[in-house]
Amino acid sequence: MFIKVRVTVGARAEKVVKKKDDLYVVSVIEKAERNEANSRILEIFRKLHPRKSVRIVKGHHSPAKIVEVG
């Protein structure tokens, strides 16, 4: 399953909003430096979808990402 993710980095609080089954809006505290924000996004989706593989397919350097789950 592919999920579109819109990310805001450097936020004051972490927040995950599910807009549709395949669209999430995520705010993370981490900065976009040294892959910290991407790592945190993967942690969040691994908690939402336990026992499934999670990886960023597209958008490593962009706020609009596509995450593959499963």
PyMOL commands that set and color helices and strands:
alter all, ss='L'
color gray80, all
select helices_A, chain A and resi 36-48
alter helices_A, ss='H'
color red, helices_A
select strands_A, chain A and resi 2-8+15-20+23-27+54-58+64-69
alter strands_A, ss='S'
color yellow, strands_A
deselect
rebuild
show_as cartoon
